[in-house]
């Protein structure tokens, strides 16, 4: 197959392999750190975690992506990207060590969250820099393939890092600080891996026409405003984004509920609760993988507006199966629900990504995806905040399950109506 041949050629490119190694080590460290943060907030024996604490942890993990993301490119176009990887990962390793010390020293929660927030904020610059540097190590003919491989491999690395963190926490050391230090070691390794790349190899080029930082930031704000105006004129993309935002909200609300159930309702042991959470994450990840396999086939079978119709199917399936499986509030059906919702959410996201890519003009695509990124993460954090107000201490809330099912149903009905109009823009 041609793709396999291109992949082999790609992996023979020395600088591509080195850049990929930086990504894999960096994102595996992210997975370790995220699990350590969740374990410390939710499953530490000395803590009685509330839904509000979980919401705070999610804000720490996700808000930097939303607030820093649109402006990261402005600074990345001014700094050598190799140095961003080196110093960014060194900084994250140092901050992760500080976070581990705060855990050991029983520091105030606000100080712990501030340290963790700094770690995740730096991450946005590293990930954006990895994407920006890719054309410097791959020729144009294979750039699309490289863009497919690198982020997917990074996601798998983050998942593997999370699995490693679960294993260390459950089998090796019953200490969140040890897991955080493992993340710090991986960040340090990623920094060292970046030294294999030449300083000037990854850009950016110095063209002598660089504008001032304040002017560049103001231009970014104007660009986002222009992107929002352009998006408002593309009905199909706007509707898909609206649907995806609501479905992401639903997924976030149910995530908090499952965390509370694992901690308080299903077991009397923190280690058993953490193991159940690992199973739930694995089931949801399997749903994500299934969506990647099914979505191209399903959208092709559903006709000209197959992407919107597949989004409708995902929302409708979630509306029916989420209460059918979730209202029992027992582990086995809930793990099945985690798989179903992982499939529905990721299937809808893949469809939405494609709708936006094909509906929005190329000159606006970057700005629209920046707005998409903000919506995607703010919806998840907002859902956590709403769940914090609705959930009882043990996480069992039939009201939340039914409300989420109603939101899925509304999305399904609206997407069904919109897909029948046949509007292409």
N, C-alpha and C positions, 0 to 999 in steps of 0.2 A: 504493500500500500504506500501511496505517495506520502501520507502523513507520517507513517512510521519512518520512512527514509528521511524526511525533513527533521523529525525529532532526533534521529541519530546524528545528523549533521549538526544540529543545534547543540547537542550535548558534547560535541567535539570542540566547540568554540571555547577556548580556555577562559576568556574573560566572562562569557555568559555563565559558565559553571561557577566561577568565583563569586559573581554577583548573586547567583541563585543560592550559594552557600550562605552568604550574608543574610539573605531573606529567610531561609529555612531556620537558621539558628536564632535570628531575631524573633520570628513569629512563634517558634516553639517556646521561647522564653516568655512571650506574651501569654501563651496558653497556660504555662506554669503559674505565672503571676496572677492571672485572673482566677484560677482555681484556688490559689492560696488566699486571695482576698475574700472570695466567697466563703471558704471554709472558716476563716477567722471571724467573719461577720456573723455567719449563721450557725456554725457547728462547734465553736469553741465552748468547752464545758463551763468556763467561768462567765459566759455571756448568755443572757436570755434575749436572743435576737427577736426583734419585732419586724413587722412588714416595713415600718418606716426606716429601720436600719438597712434592710435589703434594698429599699428604694435609693437610699443614700449611696450604697455601694454601686448600684447600677449607674447612678449619675456620675460617679467618679470614673467608671469604666468607659462611658459612652459620650458624655457631654464634651470632652475635649475634641472628639472627632467632629462634632457639630460646630463648636465655637471657633476652634483653631483651623479646621480643615480648609475653609474657603480662602484663608489668608496664608496658608502654608506655602503655596506656590510662589507668592511674592518674595518671601525670604529665600526659598530654595533657588530662585533664579539669581540670587546675589551671593550665595555661598558655594564653595566647591563641594560637590555632592559626596565625593569620597570622604571628605572631612566631616560631613553631616553624619555618615554612617559610623565613623570612628568615634567622634566626640559624643554623638547622640547616644550610642550604646554604652560608652564609658560612663556618661552621666546617668543613664538608667541603671547601670550596675551599682553605682555609688548610692543612688537614691533608693534602690531596692535593699541595699545593705542597711541604710538608715531605717527603712520600713521594718526590717527584721528586728533591729534594735528597739524600735518603738513597741513591737509586739512583745518582746521579752521584758521590756521595762513597764508594761501595763500603762502606756501613755494615754492621755485623753483621746477620745474618739476623733475630735476635730483635727488633732495633730496627725493622727494615723491617716485620716482621709486626705489631708493636705499633701502628705508625702506620697500616697498612692496616686493622687491626682497629677502630681508632677511627673511620675513615671509614665502614665498613660498619655499625658499631653505631648511629651517628647516623641511618643510612638507615631503620632500623626506625621511629623516631619520625616521620620525614617521611611514609613510606608510610601508616602508621596515621592520621596527621593528615589526609592527603588523603581517606581514606575517611570519617573522622568529619565532615569539613567539607562533604561533598557535599550532605547534606540542607539546608544553609544557602543553597545557590545553585540548587536545583532543587525544583520543587513535587512533592508526594507522588504525583501521577498519573504522573509521568515518572521517578520515582526508580529503578524497576527497570531501565528502559532506560539511565539514566545509570550505574547500577552495572554494567551489561554493557559499556558503551562505554569507560568510563574505565580499568578495569584492563586490558582488551584492548589499548587504545591505548597504555597504559604498557608492556606487554610488547613490543609491536611497536617502540616507541621504544627500549627496551633492546636489542632485537635489531639495530635500525638503528645504534645507538651502537656495538655490538660490531663490526658490519660496517665502520663508519667507522674504528674503531681498527685493525682488520686492514689496511685500505687505507693508512692513514697509516704504520703500521709497515712495510709492505712496499714502498710506492711513494714516500713522501715523506721520512721520516726513520727511519733504522735505529737508533732510540733509544726505549727504554721510557719514559724520563723525559719525552720530548716527548709521548707518548701520555697519560701521567698528567697533564701540564699541560693537554692538551686537555680531559680530564675536569674538571680544576679550573675551566677557563673556562666549561664548561657548567654546573657547580654555581653559579658566580657569576652566570651569566645567569638561572638559575632563581630565585636569591635576588632579583635585580632585578625579575623578572616578578612575584614575590609582592607587590612594592610597589604594583602596580596594584589590589590588593584593599584595601578599607578595613580598618583594624585590628580593629574589633569585629564585622565582618561574619560571620566564620567561627566565632564562639563561642570557648569555651563560655560559656553563660549563668551569671551569678552569682546563685545562689538563696539564699545566706545559710545553707545547711545543710551545707556542705562539711565532711567529717570530716578528721581529722588524717592526715598522710602515713603514719605508721607503722600506724595503724589501717586505712588504705586498702590498704596492701601486705599486711597480714595477712588482710584480707578477700579479696584476690585469691588468696592461697594456699588459703584455705578454699574459694573458689569453684571453683578448679581441681580440688580433691579431690572436691567435690560433682559436678562434671562427669564425672570419671572413674567415680564410683559410678553415675551415671545411664547412662553409656555401657555399663557392664558389664551392665546390664539390657536392652540393645537388641542382640540377637544379630546381626541382619542388619548393623547399622552396625559392630559390633565386628569381625565377620568381614571385611567389606569393608576396614576400616581395617588389619587385620592383613595382608591380601593386598597392599594398596597399599604398606605399609611394606616388605614383602619385595621387591616389584617395584622400589621406589625403591632399595633396597639393591643389587639386581642392576644397575640402571642406573648407579649410582655406581661400582661395581666396574669395569664395562666402560668407563666414561668415563676412569678412571685408566689403564686398559690402552691405550686409543686415544691418550691423551696421550703415553705412553711410546713407542708404536709410531711416532707422528708425529715424535717427537724423535730416536729412535735407530735404528729398524729400517727405515724406508721411504726415508729420504733421508740424504745426507751434509751437507746444508746446513740451517742453522737457518731461513732464509727459506722454503725449500721445505717444511720441516716445518710451519711456521706456516701456510703456504698450504693444506696438506692438512688441518690442524686446522680452518681456516675452512670448507673443504668439508664436513667431518664435522659441524660445528655447523650448517651450512646444511641438510644432509640430515636431521639430527635435527629441526630446526625445521620442515622440510617435513612430516615425520611428525606433528608436533604439530598443524599446520594440517589435515592429512588426518583426524586423530582428531576435531577439532572438527566437521568436515563429516560424517564417517561415524557417529559415536557416537549422535546423536539418531535417525538412521534405523535403525541396528542394534538399539538397545534397544527401539525400537517394534516391530520385526519379531520379536523374540525372546520376546514374550509378557509375562505378568504379572510375572515375575521377570527381565525382560529385562536389567536393569542388572547383576545378579549373573552372568547367562549371558554377557553381553558381556565382563565382567571375566574369565570363564573362557576365552572365545575369545582375548582379548588375551594371557593367560598361556600358553595352549597354543600359540598362534602363535609367541610368543617362544621357548618351549622347543624348538620344532622348527627354526626358522629361524636362531636365534642360533648354534648350533654348526655348522649347515650352511654358513653364510656366514663365521663367525668363525674356524674352525679352519684356514682357508687362510693367514691372517695376511698378506694382501696388500690394497692399498688399495681396489680396485674392489668386491669383495664386502663389505668392511668398511663402505664408504659406504652400500651397500644395507642392511646390517645396522643402521646408524645410523638410516636412515629407518624401518625396521621397528620398532626398539625405541623410537624417538620416538613412533610411532603407538600401539604397545602401551602404553607408559607413560602417555601423555597420555590415551588412551582409558580406561584403568583409572582414572585420576585423576578424569576427568569423571564416570564412573559412580559412583565412591566418594563424590565431593562430593554427588551427587544422593541417594544412599542415606542419607548422614548427614543431609542437609537434611530428608528426608522421614521419617526414623525417629526423630529426636531432637526432643523438645519445644522449642518456640520459646524458652522461658525458659532453656534450657540450651545453646542452639545456639552462642552465642558462646564459652562456655567449652570446649565440645567441639572447636570449630574451633581454639582456641588449642592444645589438646592435639594435634590433628591436625598443626598447623604444626610443633610440636616433634618429633613422630615423623617427619614428612616430611624434615626437615633433618638430624636426628641419624642417620637411616638412611643418608643420603648420605655424611655425614662418617665414620660407622662403616665403610661399605664402602670408603672411601678408605684408612682405617687398615688394614683387613684386606688390601687389595690391596698395600699397602706391604710387608707381610710375605710375600706369596706371589709377587709378580712378580719375574722376573729383570731384569737391567739393561736389556735391549732391549725388554721388555714382552711378549714371546712366551710365553704360558703356556696350554698346552692344559688343564692342571688347572683353572685359573680359569674358562676357557670352559665346560668340562664341569660344574663345580660350579654355575655360574650357571644353566646349562640345567636341572640337576636341581632347583634352587630354583624356577624357573619351572614345571617339571612338577609339583612338589608343590603349588604354589599352584593350578594348573589342576585337579588331581585333587580337592583339598579344596573348591574353589569349585563344581566340578561336583556333588559330593555334597551340599553345602549348598543349591545351587539346586534340587535335586530334592526337598528336604524340604518346600518350599513355605512355610517359616516367614516370617512377615511382620514379626516383631519380634525 
